[in-house]
Amino acid sequence: MALFRLPLLLFFWLVLAVASGQAQPRYPTPVEGDFVLPKFRFESGETLPALNRHYTTVGQPRKDKSGKVVNAVLVMHGTTGTGQGFLSELFAGHLFGPGQLLDAAKYYIILPDAIGHGKSSKPSEGLRMQFPKYTYDDMVVADYRLLTEKLGVGRLRLVMGTSMGGMETWVWGYKYPDFMDALMPLASLPVEIAGRNRMLRKAAIDLIKMDPEWKGGTYTTQPKTGLTGAASMLMVMTSSPRQMQRAAPTRELSETALDKMMVRFLGYLDANDFIYQFDASRNYNPAPHLASIKAPLFAINSADDQVNPPELGILETEIKKVPKGRYILLPITDQTTGHGTHSNPTIWGSYLQELLTMTEKK
């Protein structure tokens, strides 16, 4: 679940927020674009006359003799995030620069805004609760069409994503098994969203809908009470108790930090968009399709991730169904930040390097 923005909410907002983004990027200037898909049909059977897909790219495409792009890397964000969220010093600053693992002089990096997020089509643009009820499968299909119809990608060098983007990575693996060289889902599980995860998602949605100011989605100002409750659920799911205690060891610091986080949440969240974003996972379930994944896949989770706690024992079982799959559980350290560890390549970068090396064409 989680976005690029939210899982960093404690450790990075409270400890590294000032430093993040201040350094001058050492990679090529990102380029934004849009691609409109006419009469897009969703998994639900609903259609949208025009579905806008916003995206950001870093680097230049390299094409084969047929004119197809062959050096593309797809990176997908988490719930409520955007593609541009990856353009931080922590993420892009450690991956996209000269000589780094995803050097933008070598790779064509594509950072789409998922359906319902960022500058892509979403409920808050006017349709509100009449917007089609999209799913992760819809997101993947729309991204595939963006890559093939707009950007001319013939094959992806790597598909990776964080949280929701990690779950989309699993879907990519079985829906388009011949389209990529490697897969790396971060902070995700390849099974139906159930148990505590689904309970908290539904509770967050219900808190918004129970607020009288939500008005069935026709509000003119954000339903603050419900949205605050929903954001609190998100904080509980994506935060790291260890880092929270370190960053706010007193009552005063804790309450100040909470106030700041809520101001930040309420500054960009939209209630209807939030409902759709959290419910988009309702039909997600790669488990029956894992044997169809052909490309080498490294699934990376952190032991302090409360969204995907290792004690569930799910990945140990499910990864065996992936022909070339490997499960990597990062141990808890002073550097891990719970669910938000997915956005810190200084922790898991060595595994990305190994994956790229083993799938490099000689």
N, C-alpha and C positions, 0 to 999 in steps of 0.2 A: 504494500500500500504505500505510500509515502512518496513524496516528491523529492526533488532535489532540494527544494527550499526547506521543507519542514523537518526532515530528519536531522538537519543540522541545527535545529532550533535551540538546543541547549549549549552543547559544547562550542559550536562555532559562532552562534549569535552572542553568547555571553563571554567567550574567551577569545575567539578569533575574528569576530565580526568587523572590527576596525581594520584589521590587517587585510582581510579578504577583499580582493578586487583592486587594491591600491597599486600593486605592482604593474608595470607596463607589460602587456602580453608580448611574448616572444614568438608568436605564431602569426600567420597571415590574417589580415582583417576579415572578420566574419561577414558573410553576405546573406541577407535575408531575401526570401522569395515567397510567392504564393502560387498555388495551383488549384483551380476550381474543377471539381468533378461534377458534371451535370447529371441530374436525376440519379443520385447515388441511392442504391437500395441497401437497407440495413438488414441485419440478421433477423430482426423482428418482423420484416416484411414492410415496414414503413419506408418511405422515400423522402428525400430532400431535393428540391429542384436544383440546388447548387450547394455542394459541400466544399468549403474552402479549406485547403490544407496549407498551413503556414510552416515554413521551415527555415533553418539557418545552415549554411555550409561553411566549412573552413578548408582551405586548400583548393587544388585544381584537379579536375577529372583527367584520368589517363585512359585512352581508348585503344581497343584492339583494332585489327584490320577491318572488322565489320562495323566499327563505329560505336561499339558498346563500351560503357565505362567498366573498368575492371579493378580499380583501386579504391572502391567505396567502402567506407565503414559506417554502419548505422548505429547510433547511440540513442536510446529511448529513455525518457525521464519517468519519474514516478507521479503518483496521484497528486493533483493540484499544481504540478510543476510546469515547466516549459523547457523547450530545447535550449534556450539561451541560458538556463540555469547552469548548464555545464561549462559556461565560459567564465568560470571562477579561477582564481589563482590556485586553489586547492586541486581542482580537477584538470582543467585545460592547461594550467600552468605547469603541471607535472606530466602531461601526456602529449600535448600538441606541438611542443616546441622542437627546435633542431636537435636531432639525435635522440629524442624521447620516443617512447613506445609507439605512439600514434602520430609521429612526426607529420605535420600537415604539408611538408614539402614532398612527402612520399604518398600519403593517403588523402583521399577526398572524403572528409568527415561530414556526415549528414545528421543534423539534429532537428527532427520534426517536432512540432507541437501536436500532441495527440488530439483526436476529436474531443471536443468539449473543454479544451485547455488553451491557454495562451491566446494567440491570434488566429487559431483555427475556429471553425464554426462551433458555436456553443449556445446553450439555452438562453444565457443572459443577453444575447444579441437581439432578442425580440420574441422568439417563440415561447420562451419560458418553459413551462411544464408540457407544452405541446411539441417540444423538440423530440425527434425520434429517440427511442430508448436504446442507445448504443451499447456495444459490448467490446471486450478486448479483441474479439475476432474482427469486428468492424474496424477497429484501429489498425490491425495488422493488414487487412485487405486494402484499406485506404493508403497506408504507407507503401505497400507493394505497388500500387498504381502510381503513386507519386514517383517512386524510384524508376519504374519502367516506362511510364508514359511521359513524364516531364523531364526527369534527370538522365534518362538513357542508361541506366545501370543494367548491365547484363548479368553480373554476379557480384555478390558482396564478399569482400575479404573477411569481414567480421560483423557479426550481429551481437550487440551487447545492450544491456539496459539495467536500470536500478529500480528495485521494488516493482511497481506496476510495469515499468519497462523491462524488468527481469522476467516477469510473467509473460509479457508479450514475446520475449526472446524464446521461451519454450514453445509458444504458439507458432512463431516463425519456423522453428526447427522441424515441426511435423507438417505444417501447412505448405511450406515451400522447401522441401528437403534438399533439393538440388540447386538451390540459389545462393548458398554461402559456403565458405571454406571452414568457418569456425563460429562457435556460439559461446557466449559467456553471460549467463544470467546471474545477477547479483541481488542478494537479499530477497529471495523468493522461494516458493515451493511449487512443484508441478502437480498439485492436486486441487480438488474443489475447495473453495474458500468456505470453511466451516468452523465449528467450535468457537473459541473465544474471538478469533479474528472476525468471523461473520457477525457474532453477537455485538461486538463493539461498533462495527460498521453500521449495522441496523440501528443500534441505539443512537449513534450520531445523527443518522437520517431522521429518526423519530423525534429527536429533540428539536430539530428545526421545524418539522411539521406540526409539533404540538404548540409551538409559539403562535399565539393569535395574530401576531404581526406578519406571519408568513403569508396569510390570506390565500392559501391554496396556490401560492406561487405568484400572486399578482401584486406583491408588495411594491411600494415606491421607494421605501428606505429599507435597508437590510434589517431583518428580524434579529436584533442584537442578542436577545436572551438565548434564543435557540442556537444561533450561530456560535455564541460563546461556549455553550454546552458541547456542541459538536467539536469545536476546536480543542476543548479540554480532552475529549476522547482521543483525538488525534495525538495530542501531546503525550498522553499516557502510553499509547501504542508505540510511538516512534522514539521516545527518549531513552536515555541510559541512566538508571538510578545512580550508578557509580560516578558518572560525570556530573550529574545534577548535584550530588552531594559535594563533590569537589568544587564546583563553581559557586554553589550557594550553601555554605556550611552553617548559616545562622537563619533564624526566622525572618529577620529583616531582609537579608539578601534574597531569600527564597521568595518572599512575597513581592519584592521589587522586580525580581526576574520574571515572575508570573505575570505581573501587570504589563511589563514590557512586551512579553510574548503575545499576550492577548491583543494589545494595541496593534502589534505587527500583523497578527492573524486577521483581525477585523479590517485592516487597511487594504487587504487585497482579496479576501474570500468573498464569493457571491453565494448566497444560500441555494439557489436552484442549481447552479453549476456544481456546487459541493454535493448535492443529493445525487446528481447524475454521475459524478466522478466516483463516488463511493459505491454506487450500485452497479457500475459497469462490470464488476467482477462476478456478478451473480451466476453466470453460466460458464465461468472459467473452469476447465478441468482437463489438462493435458494428459493425465494418467493413462487413459486407454490408448493413447497415440504415441507413447514414448518410444516404442520399438521402431517407429517410422523415421525417427531422427537419424540422419546419415552422417552429418558433420561431427567432428570432435566437439565435445561440449564440456566446459568446466563450470560447475555450479558452485558459487562461492557465497557462503553465509558466515555471519559472525556469531560467536557463542553468546553474546549479550544482546542479541536481537530479540525483542519481546514480541515482534510481529510473527517471526518464524523461529520460535524457541527450539533449540536442538533436542531437548528432552522429548519432543514429539516422536522422534525417531523416523520421520517420514522420508527424508532424502536418502538415508542409508538403504532403504528398501527400493524406492522408486528409481534411483540412479542405475540400478542393476538392469533396468529395462532398456536403458539407452545404450546402443551398441558400442559407442565410443565415448561414454560419459564418465565423468570423474567428479566426485563430491569433495569439496575443500571446506572445512570448518575452521575459521580463524579463531584462535584462542583469545580470551579476554586479556587486554593489556591496558596500560595507561593511555594508549593511543586509540583504542577502539571506542566507538561512540554509539553502541547499540545499533539500531536499524540504520542510522546515518553513516555507519562504516562503509556502506556501499559507495559513497562518494569520495572516498579517500584512497587514491591509487598508491600512495606511499606505503600502504599496508598490504594491498593485494597485487601490486604491480608485477611482482616476480612471477606470479601465476599467469598473468596476461602475457608476459614475455615468453614463458614456456609454451603457452598455447599458440602464439604467433609463430614461434620457431618450428614447432612440430607440424604446423600446417602450411609452412612456406613451400611454394613450388620451386623445385630445383631446376 
